[in-house]
Amino acid sequence: MKRIPKPTDAELEVLRVLWERGPSTVREIHAVVNQQKARGYTTILKTVQIMTDKKLVTRDASSRSHVYRPGLTETETQQRLIRDLVDRAFGGSAAKLMLQVFGTKAASPEELAELRALLDQQRRKGR
C-alpha cells in the first residue's frame, strides 16, 4: 500500500469535495467548503499545497488553473483510518470497535441488513 500520511480534519474536508465532485481547482474546492464552513481562499490553497507535498492529492499543472485529484479513493482512505483506529484504540480488535459503535449510536434497519450480509460473508471466508 502507498505510504501516504493520514489526513487532518481540514484535509478530509478537501478530500470529500474531490471524492464527490471529481478533479477540481482550488477555487472550486473553496466554493464548496465555504458553503459549509467559512474558510478563506488562501487557507484552502495552503491546505491543498500541503496535501500535494504529502501526496494526499495529485496536481495537474497542464493548464493555468491547477486541477487536483485525490491520491487515494474514499474507501482506501476510510480503510486506512479505521485500521489505525482499531490498532491504536482497540488493541487490534474489530469486535471491540463494533461494540462501542453500536453502544453509542443506533443503526438503521438498512445498515443492520448490510452488516448482517457482511458478517455472513466473513463467516463463509473463515470456513
SEZATI-63295 format. One record per residue: residue in one letter; x, y, z of N, C-alpha, C in turn. Coordinates in steps of 0.2 Angstrom, whole numbers, plus 5000, padded with zeros to 4 digits. Each point is the difference from the previous one (the first is absolute). Layout:
% residues N
AXYZXYZXYZ;...
% end
This chain:
% residues 127
M500449945000499650065000500450065000;K499850054997500450074999500150025007;R500650035001500150035007499850085000;I499450015001499750075000499850015007;P500150065003499850015007499350015001;K499849995006499250015001499950075000;P499450024996499850075000499750035006;T500150065001499750045005499350014999;D499650035005499350024999499950054994;A500550055000499950054994500249964993;E500449965000500249964994499449954998;L499749975005499449964998499550044997;E499950065002499550054997500150014993;V500650014998500250014993499949934996;L500349945003499949944997499349984999;R499550025005499349994998499750034994;V500350064999499850044994500249974994;L500649985000500349964994499749944999;W499849965005499749934999499350014997;E499650065002499450014998500050034993;R500450054999500050044994500449974994;G500649975003500549984995500550054999;P500550004996500550044999499850085000;S500350045004499850075001500650045001;T499850074999500550055002499950025007;V500550045002500050035007499450045001;R499850044995499450055000499449955000;E499949954997499449965000500049965007;I500649985003500049975006499850055006;H500250064999499950055005499250025000;A499750004994499350024999499649955004;V500249934999499649955004500150005007;V500650005002500250005008499750065003;N500050064997499850065002499250005002;Q499649964996499350005001499949965007;Q500449965002499949975007500350035006;K500650034998500450035006500450064996;A500050065003500350054998500849995000;R500350004994500749995000500350054994;G500550035002500350044995500349964994;Y500150034994500249974994500849985001;T500350055003500849985002500049945004;T499650005005500049945005499949934996;I499550004995499949944996500649994996;L500350054997500650004995500649975004;K500150025006500649985004499849925002;T499449995002499949935001500149954995;V499850024994500149964994500750004998;Q500450055001500750004999500349955004;I499950005007500249955004499849934999;M499449994998499749934998500449984994;T500250044995500449984994500749985002;D500350035005500749985003499949935003;K499549995004499849945003499849944996;K499950024994499749954995499349985001;L499650045004499349995001499650024994;V500350044996499750024994500550004994;T499850004994500550014994499750064997;R500550034996499950074997500149994993;D499650024996500150014992500150074999;A500650024998500250074999500050014993;S499749964995500050014993499650064998;S499550035004499750064998500150055005;R499850064999500150065004499849995007;S499449975001499749985007500249935001;H500449995005500149935002499449965002;V500049944998499449955001500349955005;Y499649995005500249955006499649945000;R500349945001499749945001500249975006;P499549965003500249965006500649954999;G500449995005500649954999499749935001;L499549995004499749945002499250014999;T499749944999499350004999499750015008;E499450025000499650015006500149935004;T499849954997500049935004500749995002;E500550014996500749985002500250055007;T499850064999500150055006499749975006;Q499349994999499649985006500349935003;Q500249964996500349935002500750025004;R500450044998500650025003499950035007;L499550055000499850035007499749955005;I499649964997499749955005500549955002;R500549974996500549965002500450035006;D500250064999500450045005499650015006;L499450015000499650015006499949945004;V499849944996500049945003500649985003;D500650014997500649985003500250045006;R499950075000500250045005499550005006;A499450004999499550015005499749945003;F500049944995499649945002500549945000;G500650015000500549955001499949954994;G499850024994500049964994499349965000;S499650015005499349975000499550034996;A499849984994499450034997499349995004;A500049945003499449995004499950055006;K500550025003500050065005499850064997;L500250024994499850064996499350004999;M499749944997499349994999499650015006;L500249975005499650005006499950075003;Q500650044999499950075002499650044995;V500049994994499650034995499349995001;F499849945001499349985001499850025007;G500450015005499850025007499950085000;T500350034995500050084999499450024996;K499949974994499550024995499649944997;A499450015000499649954997500050004992;A500049944998500149994992499350004997;S499950024994499449994997499849934998;P499449984998499949934998500449994993;E500150054996500449984994500749995002;E500350045004500749995002500149935004;L499549985004500049945003500049944995;A499650014995500049954994500649994997;E500450064998500650004997500549975005;L500050015006500549975005499949925000;R499449985001499849935000500349974994;A499950034994500349974994500850005000;L500350055002500750005001500249955005;L499749995006500249955005499949934997;D499549994996499949934997500649994995;Q500150054996500649994995500649995004;Q500250035005500649995004500049935003;R499449985002499949935003500249954995;R499750014994500249954994500750004998;K500450065001500750004998500449965005;G499750005007500449975005500049925000;R499549984996499949925000500649974996;
% end
